[in-house]
Amino acid sequence: MGRMTDNSAFYAAAERRIEYLTLAIGAAAAVCAAIFWSPSASAGLAFGTLLSWLNFRWMRHGVGVLARLSIAQEGVENPRVPRRTYVKMIGRYALLIIGAYVILRSFGSMANGFLCGLFAAVAAVIVELVGQLVRGAPALEGR
């Protein structure tokens, strides 16, 4: 049981690092975009990064709630999921679609930066994976 707790703490810390890395990578890219591209592209990149970060947070929260509920309500025929969880799981897609539509439709000069900003979380996950490879992640249970 202690091993599962150790792994849970490790992965919770990894998720927090991914959140911070998303914002840090997005901020650094926005500064570079302002210097080498244009201020409007930098603003689009910052906005895309914020949406990427929010999407990751809401997804992490939704999956966490569903995992806890599945354990707590094991054997229950009709498990109860809070409405807020549904809103976050579906709302993150709606927010991304609306944000992309507004940027692409109204602010064409921000479009490239916005699309790049949406990949800030992907870059953060890759950085975290490389960091785990270098530091050595804990072994998976059962192996």
N, C-alpha and C positions, 0 to 999 in steps of 0.2 A: 504494500500500500504506500509505503514511503517513496518508492520509486515513481509511482504515478503522480504523487504530489510534486516531486522534484521536476518531472517532465512538464507538468501543468504550469509550474512557475516559470520554467524556461521558455515555454511557448507563449505565455502571457507577456513576458518581457520582450520576446521577439516581435509580438504584435505591436507593443508600444514603440519599439524601435522603428518599425516600419512606418508608423504614423509620423514620428518625428523626422525620419528620413524623407518621407514624402514631402513634407513642408520645407525641409532644408534643401532638397534637390530642386524643388520648384522655385524657391526663392533665389537660389544661385543661378538657375537657368533664366529667371526673369531679369536679374541684373545683367547677365550676359546678353540677353535679347535686347535690353534697353541700350546697351553699349554698341552692339554689333548689328542690330536689326532695326527696330524702331520702338518708340515708346508705346504705340498702340499694340504692337505684337507682344511687348512685355506685359501690358495690362491683360491681354488675352491669355497669355501663359499663366499669369498669376490666378486669373479666374478659373482656368482649366485645372490648375493644381488644387485650388480650394474645393472644386467639385469632386476631383479624384480623391482627395483626403476625406471629404464628407461621405462619399460613396463607400470607401473602405471602412470607415467607422460604423456606418449603419449596417453594412454587411456583417461585420464582426459582431456587432451587438445582436443582430437578428439570428445569426447562426448560434451564438452563445445561448440565447434564450431558448431556441428550439432544442439545443442539446440538453440544457438543464431540465426543460419540461419533459423531454422524452425519458429521462432518467426518473424524474419525480412522478410521472404519471404512467409508469410502466404497468401494463395490464389493464389500463382503463380503456374502455371501448371507444369513447368519444373524448379524446384529450382536449383540453381548453387552452387556446393560445390567445394571449392578450391582443386586442385590436391594434395597439400601438406597434406591435411587432410586424403585423401585416402592413401597416402604413409605412414603416421604415423599409421593409423589404421591397415593396412595390414603389414607394415614393422615391427611392434612390434612382430608379429607372426614369420615372417621370421628370425628376429634377435634371438628370443628364440630358434627356431629350429636349426639354424646354430650354435649358441653357444653351445647348448646341444650336437649336433653332434660332433663338434670339441673336446669338453671336453671328452665325452664318448668314442670317437674313439681314440684320441691321448694321453690323459692324464688320464689313468684309476685311478691313485691314487687321482685325484682331483674330481672324479665323485660323491662320496657321499657328499662331502662338497658342490659341485655345486648344487646338487639337494636340499640340505637343504637350501642353500642361496636363491633359487627360492621362498621359502615360507616366506621370510622376510617380504614381503608386507602383507601377510595373517596375520602374527603375529602382525604387526603394526596396521592393521584394528581391530583386536581383542582387543589390548591394548587401542585403541581409543574408541571402543565401551564400554569397561569397564569404561574408564574415563568419558564418557558421562553419563553412568548410575549413577556413583558416584556423578558427578557434577550436573546432571539434564539437559537434552537436552531440547530445546524449544519445545513446543507443536506443533504438525502438524496442518496446517490450515484446517479449516472445522470440527474440533473436539472440 
